[in-house]
Amino acid sequence: MIITTTPTIEGHPVLEYKGIVTGETIIGANFVKDFLASIRDFIGGRSAAYEKVLREGKDTSLQEMAQRAEELGANAIIGMDLDYETLGQGGSMLMVTCSGTAVRI
């Protein structure tokens, strides 16, 4: 499954538009990660724990979107957009959403 942020795929004309597809993931960050991240904020540096959560949310959302596209008979997704938001009390939850147009190329 080709997934791209562009509206076309060079060398591959769109043969059929299947519709909009989405993927959504909501992940909770536990208190240990929050504590370790607060220490990182204080002393500086990257938070590997939060980066891992971000990647996990992105990967899960993209997989879900690709699965929905395959169910429609698509073999590519164009115009993909990826968004991150925090939810819950104190921003304790991370929501990752993606959307795009499922197509046959």
C-alpha positions in Angstrom: 0.0 0.0 0.0 1.5 3.3 -1.1 0.6 6.1 1.3 1.6 9.7 0.3 0.8 13.2 1.4 0.8 14.3 -2.3 -2.3 14.5 -4.4 -0.8 12.2 -7.1 1.8 9.5 -7.4 4.3 10.2 -10.1 4.1 7.7 -12.9 0.9 6.1 -11.6 -2.4 7.6 -12.8 -5.4 7.3 -10.5 -7.7 4.8 -12.1 -10.5 4.9 -9.5 -11.3 7.0 -6.4 -12.6 4.8 -3.6 -13.4 7.4 -0.9 -12.0 9.0 2.2 -10.4 6.7 4.8 -9.3 7.5 8.3 -7.3 6.0 11.2 -7.6 7.0 14.8 -5.6 6.0 17.9 -5.9 7.3 21.5 -3.0 6.3 23.8 -2.6 7.0 27.5 0.7 8.0 28.9 1.3 6.5 32.3 2.5 8.2 35.4 6.0 6.8 35.2 6.5 8.3 31.7 5.0 11.6 32.9 7.4 11.6 35.8 10.5 10.8 33.7 9.4 13.4 31.1 9.1 16.1 33.7 12.7 15.3 34.8 13.8 15.5 31.1 12.0 18.9 30.9 13.9 20.2 33.9 17.4 18.9 32.9 16.9 19.0 29.1 17.1 16.3 26.5 14.7 14.1 24.6 12.1 11.9 26.1 12.5 8.5 24.5 9.4 7.2 26.3 7.2 9.9 24.8 8.8 9.5 21.3 8.0 5.8 21.4 4.3 6.6 22.3 4.2 9.1 19.4 5.6 6.5 16.9 3.3 3.8 18.2 0.2 6.1 17.8 1.3 7.1 14.3 2.0 3.6 13.1 -1.3 2.2 14.5 -3.3 5.0 12.9 -1.6 4.5 9.5 -2.2 0.7 9.7 -5.8 1.2 10.5 -6.3 3.6 7.6 -4.5 1.3 5.2 -6.7 -1.6 6.3 -9.8 0.4 5.6 -8.5 1.4 2.2 -7.8 -2.3 1.4 -11.4 -3.2 2.4 -12.6 -0.7 -0.2 -10.4 -2.3 -2.9 -7.8 0.5 -2.9 -4.0 -0.1 -3.4 -2.9 3.4 -2.5 -3.8 6.5 -0.4 -3.2 10.0 -1.6 -3.4 13.3 0.2 -2.7 11.8 3.6 -2.8 14.1 6.6 -1.6 13.3 10.1 -2.6 15.1 13.2 -1.7 14.9 16.9 -3.8 16.2 19.8 -3.7 15.8 23.6 -6.9 14.9 25.5 -8.0 14.3 29.0 -7.2 15.9 32.3 -3.8 17.5 32.1 -3.3 16.2 28.5 -2.7 12.7 29.7 -4.0 11.1 26.5 -2.5 11.4 23.0 -4.8 11.2 20.0 -3.3 10.5 16.6 -5.6 10.8 13.5 -4.9 10.4 9.9 -7.0 10.7 6.8 -6.6 10.4 3.0 -8.2 9.4 -0.2 -8.2 5.7 -1.0 -7.5 5.1 -4.7 -6.7 2.4 -7.3 -3.6 3.2 -9.3 
